[in-house]
Amino acid sequence: MKTWTLRIGALLIAILAVGLLWLKVVHGGGRPYPSAATKPTIPASAMETVATLDFPPGNVAVAADGRTFVNYHPFAKAERFGPTMFEVLDGRLVPWPSVQAQKDWQGVFGMTVDAQQRLWLIEPAGLDHDRTRLTAWDLASNVKVFEHSFAKGVLPFAQDLRVTADGHRVILADTGLFKFTRPSIAVFEPGTGRLLQRLDRHPSTQPQDWTIATPFGYHKLGYGLVNFAVGVDGIELSQDEKWLYYAAMSHQRLYRVPLAALSDPAIDEVALGKLVEDRGIKPLSDGITLDAAGRVILTDVEHGGLMRRLDDGRLETLVSDPKVIWADGVVRAPEGALLFTDSAIPAYIDQLARPPSLERIAAHRPYRLLRIPAAHVNR
């Protein structure tokens, strides 16, 4: 009996070793990314701190009248300690729409303000929840005017979103879970409930085999077994809504696709893939926006700042600051300024993706919402 017990134990250990080896080989790779950074055109001293935060910020949204909203990054699980969604008023964080209203939230990730002055929020199911939820809030009344929960297993890692000017389509980016699940871009119609998931097998939405350099070393989880390789994340609509620009975080190229084709179920995936346009090299990036001239702005997560794609296809570094750990969400304000968050993810994320302790979060305070004035951006 003892012999059989030892044999079974040895077999289980061997199976575990093989499984870990497989995980390391398939999901733990990653090469250093060749930097696309240039000399910054804007000095780091030009960056303004809009607000300091006790917990890491995730995304930022700005309405047409300048109202500014920011959330705590869901990775920090700040809901354990209080409100997580705020309006920024004179540098202060005011829980929005109220402390009471937030008790039903499951972790806001992406957000955007549409032309009807509604703030849209996405809460992905992948953060230990049952279903991914999409809500919209009227900013004149601060009242929720739309809510939809997707079916179980649908868009579990939806993290970024944009809304067309007529409010009829919501575009969502599902990053996938590293290389375990396929990323996709989705088009959802709030009026009809129709959902199209697109480009989930196209190379442009999938992560490549790069590893992200941070002040804390290369960014991996599971003690090196899983590379932090992220699929399509940042998305942005062109000003005329002809194009959707998008980028996978762990990818060296920026892409765009015609919005009309993306939204048309009669165009199959093969035909849609042929309409995708490669717009050139980019940094390992998170958020995307456009400047007042329609040029693409991307966060540069490895160099603590922002990069811009020029009209001739070249990239330029707008700003870079070694104090910025992870440039995350970015948005253009009505007057042309750029606001972005430093979510500082590598400073506190747990190797086993467990919620960080309050002490670990506190060790890296303060966290910041940053701003580059329009005068510098529009040169």
SULKA-V541425 format. One record per residue. SS is DSSP state (@ for helix, = for strand, . for the rest). OMEGA is omega as a letter, one per 30 degrees, with the letter a starting at -180 (* if undefined). Layout:
SS&OMEGA / SS&OMEGA
This chain:
.&a / @&l / @&l / @&l / @&l / @&l / @&l / @&l / @&l / @&l / @&l / @&l / @&l / @&l / @&l / @&a / @&l / @&l / @&l / @&l / @&l / @&a / @&a / @&a / @&a / @&a / @&a / .&a / .&l / .&l / =&l / =&a / .&l / .&a / .&l / .&a / .&l / .&l / .&a / .&l / .&l / .&l / .&l / @&a / @&l / @&l / =&l / =&l / =&l / =&a / =&l / =&a / =&l / .&l / .&a / .&l / =&l / =&a / =&a / =&l / =&a / =&l / .&a / .&l / .&l / .&l / .&a / =&a / =&l / =&l / =&l / =&a / .&a / @&l / @&a / @&a / .&a / @&l / @&l / @&a / .&l / .&a / .&a / .&a / =&a / =&l / =&a / =&a / =&a / .&l / .&l / =&l / =&a / =&a / =&a / .&f / .&l / .&l / .&a / @&a / @&a / @&a / @&a / @&a / .&a / .&l / .&a / .&l / .&a / .&l / =&l / =&l / =&a / .&a / .&l / .&a / .&l / =&l / =&a / =&a / =&l / =&l / =&a / .&l / .&a / .&l / .&l / .&l / .&a / .&a / .&l / .&a / =&l / =&l / =&l / =&a / =&l / =&a / .&l / .&a / .&a / .&a / =&l / =&a / =&l / =&l / =&l / =&l / =&l / .&l / .&l / .&l / .&a / .&l / .&a / .&a / .&l / =&a / =&l / =&a / =&l / =&a / =&l / .&a / .&l / .&l / .&a / .&a / .&l / =&l / =&a / =&l / =&l / =&a / .&a / .&l / .&a / .&l / .&a / .&l / .&a / .&l / .&l / =&l / =&a / =&l / =&a / =&l / .&a / .&a / .&a / .&a / .&a / .&l / =&l / =&l / =&a / =&l / .&a / .&l / .&a / .&a / @&a / @&a / @&a / .&l / .&l / .&a / .&l / =&l / =&a / .&l / =&l / =&l / .&a / .&a / =&l / =&a / .&l / =&l / =&l / @&l / @&l / @&a / .&a / =&l / =&l / .&a / .&a / .&l / .&a / =&a / =&a / =&l / =&l / =&l / =&l / .&a / .&l / .&l / .&l / .&a / =&l / =&l / =&l / =&a / =&l / =&a / .&a / .&a / .&a / .&a / =&l / =&a / =&l / =&a / =&l / =&a / @&a / @&l / @&l / @&a / .&a / .&a / .&l / .&l / .&a / .&a / @&l / @&l / @&l / @&l / @&l / @&l / @&l / .&a / =&l / =&a / =&l / =&a / =&l / .&l / .&l / .&a / .&l / .&a / .&l / =&l / =&l / =&l / .&a / .&l / .&l / .&l / .&a / =&l / =&l / =&l / =&l / =&a / .&a / .&a / .&l / .&a / =&a / =&l / =&a / =&l / =&a / .&a / .&l / .&l / .&l / .&l / =&l / =&l / =&l / =&a / =&l / =&a / .&a / .&l / .&l / .&a / .&a / .&l / =&a / =&a / =&l / =&l / =&l / =&l / .&a / .&a / .&l / .&l / .&l / =&l / =&l / =&a / =&l / =&a / .&l / .&a / @&a / @&a / @&a / @&a / .&a / .&a / .&l / .&l / .&l / .&l / .&a / .&l / .&l / @&a / @&a / @&l / @&a / @&a / .&a / .&l / .&f / .&l / =&a / =&l / =&a / =&a / =&l / =&a / .&a / @&a / @&l / @&a / @&a / .&l / .&*
